[in-house]
């Protein structure tokens, strides 16, 4: 595996949605191809994609599961998608080649080309969003607050930006469920890479999740010191107390919130993923539902002599008293491997630990790198699963493993030949 190439491509596409957002959509490009005018096809491709992307073999437009890929090459290339068999591409003239394909939604995909037998160009982690990720006519949109700033006492002097999203169906007379998102600044752009606001609006309209107040909170700072890893990667009750005693108290002054763990979810990516699990682990009476994407169950904040680090969570789950929480884990086999640990192996360990203890959990494991896009692509599925069976008349539920998971074997790993 050409690891550096994968990581570089992941960083390039970290915030990618349609990676040529200034040009034609895949559907528009398909329509031009269908008309059969070679000159018009070549013109549409070269006007849609920057020449730098065409020459590098990284040009791609995506919408839902429709992908349109293009490359400029002196020799005819073959296209490889998700490490599948090479497929031929069409020639548009002038050394430009293209292919239009339909891929599975709710996940990310990768591609590259073979030119004269050599690997060329490509990207990893191109998101194929589910239909609920797109704004729909007739679906009422909620209201995102202005940015607010909170000054903490639990983390003395720390200032944190946060936003609140109230769906159109929110009724101040009715206490609403709550979902808290770490790294909240990455989720507030309606048509940005997360598309979270669209997902929330569509799922509430379809009654697949309850009416929920969303809290998007960014990592704090103390002067010039960034607090993200200290907040998120530390195995302690400090951050959950910060949420319970400070942020939720502030938000409750503006909105009528449910206070039961049954009605509170929390989610995040990377260090925000372990942070979300940590909150539920230390305070299962406050946070009952967890989404952990590419969770950093690693030794980032661990120091010799410290009682616990993030790398200990798989074993804490196996040996400490079981918590009444529901957990969605997401990761990919191309995730990080560094001095702090192995993200894929630790997430597999977490999944097996939760399974051994009969937790209500789901493990989504794909081919992605360390990118938010995998979780963003599957967000509707995650939220529907996390909030399935929710009854506003209840304040508690004994979360139980699904029968399909209970009958499934443990997750296993196999060492693949190295390239």
C-alpha positions in Angstrom: 0.0 0.0 0.0 1.3 3.4 -0.9 0.5 4.8 2.5 1.7 8.4 2.0 -0.4 8.7 -1.2 -3.5 7.5 0.7 -3.0 10.0 3.6 -2.3 12.9 1.2 -5.5 12.1 -0.8 -7.5 11.8 2.5 -6.3 15.3 3.5 -7.3 16.7 0.1 -10.7 15.2 0.3 -11.3 15.8 4.1 -13.9 18.4 3.3 -14.8 17.3 -0.2 -18.5 16.9 -1.2 -18.7 17.2 -5.0 -15.0 17.8 -5.6 -15.6 20.0 -8.6 -18.4 22.1 -7.1 -17.8 24.9 -9.5 -18.6 22.9 -12.6 -21.3 20.6 -14.0 -22.9 17.9 -11.9 -22.5 14.2 -12.8 -26.1 14.2 -14.1 -25.3 17.1 -16.4 -22.1 15.6 -17.7 -24.0 12.3 -18.3 -26.5 14.1 -20.4 -23.8 15.6 -22.6 -22.2 12.2 -23.0 -25.6 10.7 -23.9 -25.9 13.2 -26.7 -22.8 11.7 -28.3 -21.0 14.8 -29.5 -17.3 14.1 -28.8 -16.3 17.7 -29.0 -19.0 18.8 -26.6 -18.0 16.0 -24.1 -14.3 17.1 -24.2 -15.3 20.8 -23.7 -17.7 20.0 -20.8 -15.0 18.0 -19.0 -12.2 20.5 -19.5 -14.5 23.4 -18.4 -15.7 21.5 -15.4 -12.4 20.2 -14.0 -9.3 22.2 -13.3 -6.4 21.2 -15.6 -4.3 20.4 -12.5 -6.8 17.8 -11.4 -7.2 16.3 -14.9 -3.4 16.0 -15.3 -3.0 14.5 -11.9 -5.8 12.0 -12.4 -7.8 13.3 -9.4 -10.8 14.9 -11.2 -14.1 13.6 -9.9 -17.6 15.0 -9.5 -20.0 13.1 -7.2 -23.6 13.4 -6.2 -25.2 10.6 -4.3 -24.0 7.4 -5.8 -23.2 8.9 -9.2 -19.5 9.6 -9.9 -18.0 11.1 -13.0 -14.2 10.7 -13.2 -11.8 12.2 -15.8 -8.0 12.1 -16.5 -5.7 13.6 -19.1 -3.2 11.0 -20.2 -0.9 10.3 -23.1 -1.8 6.6 -23.0 -5.2 5.0 -22.4 -5.7 4.3 -18.7 -7.7 1.7 -16.8 -9.8 2.7 -13.8 -9.6 0.9 -10.5 -12.4 1.6 -8.0 -12.3 0.4 -4.4 -9.5 -2.0 -5.2 -11.7 -3.8 -7.7 -10.7 -5.1 -11.1 -9.5 -2.5 -13.7 -12.1 -1.3 -16.1 -11.8 0.6 -19.3 -12.6 4.3 -19.7 -13.9 6.3 -22.7 -11.8 8.6 -24.8 -13.1 12.2 -25.2 -10.3 13.3 -27.5 -7.2 15.5 -26.8 -5.9 12.9 -24.4 -8.9 13.2 -22.1 -10.5 10.1 -20.8 -13.6 9.7 -18.6 -15.9 7.2 -16.9 -19.4 7.6 -15.3 -20.3 5.0 -12.7 -22.9 4.4 -10.0 -21.6 3.3 -6.6 -23.1 2.4 -3.3 -24.3 5.3 -1.1 -23.8 5.7 2.6 -20.0 5.2 2.4 -16.9 6.5 0.9 -15.0 5.2 -2.2 -11.5 5.3 -3.6 -10.1 5.2 -7.1 -6.9 5.3 -9.1 -5.8 4.7 -12.7 -3.4 2.2 -14.2 -1.3 3.8 -17.0 1.1 1.5 -18.7 0.8 -0.8 -15.7 1.7 2.0 -13.2 -0.6 3.4 -10.5 -1.5 7.0 -11.3 -3.6 9.7 -9.6 -6.8 8.9 -7.7 -8.4 9.9 -4.5 -9.5 8.1 -1.3 -12.6 8.9 0.7 -14.9 10.4 -1.9 -18.3 10.5 -0.1 -21.4 8.9 -1.6 -24.1 10.6 0.4 -27.5 9.0 1.1 -30.6 10.8 -0.2 -31.4 12.3 3.2 -28.2 14.3 3.0 -29.7 16.6 0.4 -32.2 19.4 1.1 -35.7 18.5 -0.1 -38.5 20.7 -1.3 -41.3 20.9 1.2 -39.2 19.9 4.2 -39.1 22.7 6.7 -35.7 23.8 7.8 -34.7 24.6 11.4 -32.9 27.5 12.7 -29.1 27.7 13.5 -28.2 30.1 16.2 -25.5 32.7 16.0 -22.1 31.6 17.3 -22.0 31.8 21.1 -18.9 31.7 23.3 -18.8 29.9 26.7 -16.1 30.6 29.3 -15.5 27.5 31.5 -14.8 27.1 35.1 -14.1 23.3 34.9 -11.3 24.2 32.5 -10.3 27.5 34.0 -10.3 30.3 31.4 -11.2 28.1 28.5 -13.4 29.6 25.8 -15.5 27.4 23.5 -17.5 28.4 20.5 -20.9 26.6 20.1 -24.1 26.8 18.0 -27.6 25.5 18.7 -29.9 24.1 16.0 -33.6 23.9 16.6 -35.7 22.0 14.1 -38.8 23.6 12.7 -41.0 21.2 14.7 -39.5 22.3 18.0 -42.2 23.3 20.5 -41.0 25.3 23.5 -43.8 23.7 25.6 -42.5 20.2 24.9 -39.1 19.1 26.2 -36.9 18.0 23.3 -34.3 15.3 23.0 -30.7 16.5 22.6 -27.8 15.5 20.4 -24.3 17.0 21.1 -21.6 17.0 18.4 -17.9 17.6 19.1 -15.9 19.6 16.6 -19.2 21.4 15.9 -17.7 23.9 13.5 -17.4 21.1 10.9 -21.1 20.4 11.0 -22.9 23.7 10.8 -22.7 24.4 7.0 -25.9 23.0 5.5 -24.4 21.9 2.2 -20.8 21.5 3.5 -19.1 18.2 3.9 -21.2 16.9 6.8 -24.7 17.9 5.5 -25.8 17.3 9.1 -28.5 20.0 9.1 -30.2 18.4 6.0 -30.0 15.0 7.5 -31.7 16.2 10.7 -34.4 18.0 8.9 -35.3 15.1 6.6 -35.2 12.4 9.3 -37.4 14.5 11.7 -39.8 15.1 8.9 -39.9 11.4 8.2 -40.4 10.7 11.9 -37.3 8.4 11.9 -35.7 10.4 14.7 -37.3 12.5 17.4 -37.5 16.2 17.5 -34.1 17.1 18.8 -32.1 20.1 19.7 -28.6 19.9 18.2 -25.6 21.4 20.0 -22.5 21.9 17.9 -19.5 22.7 20.1 -15.9 23.4 19.1 -12.8 22.6 21.1 -11.9 25.3 23.5 -8.8 27.5 23.9 -7.0 29.0 26.8 -5.3 32.1 25.4 -3.2 30.6 22.6 -3.3 27.1 24.0 -5.6 24.7 22.0 -7.5 22.4 24.4 -8.9 19.8 21.9 -6.8 16.9 22.9 -6.9 17.7 26.6 -10.7 17.8 26.5 -11.3 15.0 24.1 -8.5 12.4 24.6 -8.3 12.5 28.4 -9.9 9.5 30.1 -11.7 11.2 33.0 -15.1 12.7 33.9 -13.9 16.3 33.3 -15.3 16.8 29.8 -18.7 15.1 30.6 -19.0 17.4 33.7 -18.2 20.4 31.4 -21.1 19.4 29.1 -23.5 18.6 32.0 -22.8 21.4 34.4 -21.9 24.2 31.9 -23.0 23.8 28.3 -26.3 22.0 28.9 -27.1 24.4 31.6 -26.5 27.3 29.3 -28.5 25.8 26.4 -31.4 25.0 28.8 -31.8 28.7 29.4 -32.9 29.1 25.8 -34.5 25.7 25.0 -36.7 23.2 26.8 -34.5 20.1 27.0 -35.0 16.5 28.1 -32.8 15.6 31.1 -32.9 11.8 30.8 -30.0 9.8 29.3 -32.5 8.0 27.2 -33.1 11.3 25.3 -29.5 12.4 25.0 -27.1 11.4 22.3 -23.5 12.5 21.7 -21.2 12.1 18.7 -17.9 13.0 17.1 -15.0 12.0 15.0 -11.4 11.0 15.8 -10.6 12.4 19.3 -14.2 13.6 19.3 -15.3 10.0 18.8 -13.5 8.7 21.9 -14.6 11.8 23.7 -18.2 10.9 23.0 -17.8 7.4 24.3 -15.9 8.7 27.3 -18.9 11.0 28.2 -21.3 8.1 28.1 -18.9 5.8 29.9 -18.4 8.1 32.9 -21.9 9.4 32.9 -24.3 6.8 31.5 -27.1 8.5 33.5 -26.6 11.7 31.4 -25.7 10.4 27.9 -27.2 7.1 26.6 -26.5 7.2 22.9 -23.1 7.4 21.2 -21.8 7.9 17.7 -18.0 7.3 17.6 -16.5 7.8 14.1 -12.8 6.9 13.5 -12.5 7.0 17.3 -9.0 7.7 18.7 -8.8 4.8 21.2 -5.1 5.5 21.4 -2.5 6.8 23.9 -2.6 10.4 22.8 -3.0 11.8 26.3 -1.6 8.8 28.2 1.6 9.3 30.2 3.7 6.8 32.1 2.2 6.5 35.6 -1.2 7.7 34.6 -4.1 5.4 35.6 -5.8 5.1 32.2 -5.3 6.2 28.6 -7.6 6.0 25.5 -5.8 2.8 24.5 -7.2 1.1 27.6 -10.9 1.4 26.7 -11.3 -2.0 25.0 -10.1 -3.6 28.2 -12.1 -1.3 30.4 -15.2 -2.3 28.5 -14.4 -6.0 29.0 -13.6 -5.8 32.7 -15.5 -2.9 34.3 -19.2 -2.9 35.1 -21.5 -2.7 32.1 -23.0 0.6 31.3 -26.5 1.0 29.8 -25.5 2.8 26.6 -26.1 2.3 22.9 -23.0 2.7 20.7 -22.3 3.1 16.9 -18.7 2.7 16.0 -17.3 3.6 12.5 -13.8 3.2 11.1 -11.9 2.1 8.0 -9.0 -0.3 7.5 -6.8 2.5 6.1 -7.1 4.6 9.2 -4.1 5.8 11.2 -1.1 3.8 12.5 1.3 6.0 14.4 3.2 6.3 17.7 -0.1 6.7 19.6 -1.6 3.4 18.4 -3.5 1.6 15.7 -6.9 3.1 14.9 -8.3 0.2 13.0 -7.1 -2.4 15.4 -8.3 -0.5 18.4 -11.7 0.0 16.9 -12.0 -3.7 16.1 -11.0 -4.3 19.7 -13.7 -1.9 20.9 -16.3 -3.7 18.8 -15.3 -7.1 20.1 -15.3 -5.9 23.7 -18.7 -4.4 23.3 -19.9 -7.6 21.8 -18.5 -9.8 24.5 -20.3 -7.8 27.1 -23.7 -7.8 25.2 -23.8 -4.1 24.6 -26.3 -2.7 22.1 -23.7 -1.6 19.5 -23.1 -1.6 15.7 -19.7 -1.6 14.0 -19.4 0.0 10.5 -16.0 -0.9 9.1 -15.0 0.1 5.6 -11.9 1.0 3.5 -11.6 4.7 4.6 -8.6 6.6 5.9 -8.7 9.0 8.8 -11.5 11.1 7.4 -14.7 12.5 8.7 -16.4 11.7 5.4 -17.1 8.1 6.2 -19.3 9.0 9.1 -20.8 11.9 7.2 -21.8 9.7 4.3 -23.6 7.2 6.6 -25.0 9.7 9.0 -28.7 9.0 8.2 -28.2 5.3 8.9 -26.3 6.0 12.1 -29.0 8.4 13.5 -31.9 6.1 12.6 -30.2 3.2 14.3 -29.1 5.2 17.3 -32.6 6.5 17.9 -34.6 3.5 16.8 -37.7 2.7 18.9 -37.5 6.1 20.7 -40.7 6.8 22.7 -41.1 10.3 24.1 -43.3 8.9 26.8 -40.4 7.0 28.3 -37.4 8.2 30.2 -35.4 5.0 30.2 -34.8 1.8 28.4 -32.6 -1.2 29.0 -30.5 -1.2 25.8 -30.1 -4.7 24.4 -28.0 -6.2 21.6 -29.9 -6.8 18.4 -30.6 -10.5 17.7 -28.7 -10.3 14.4 -25.6 -9.1 16.2 -25.9 -11.6 19.0 -25.8 -14.5 16.5 -22.9 -13.0 14.5 -19.3 -14.1 15.2 -16.6 -11.9 16.7 -14.6 -9.6 14.3 -11.4 -11.1 13.0 -8.3 -9.6 11.3 -6.1 -11.0 8.6 -2.7 -9.8 7.7 -2.6 -8.8 4.0 0.6 -8.9 1.8 2.4 -5.6 1.8 2.9 -3.8 -1.5 
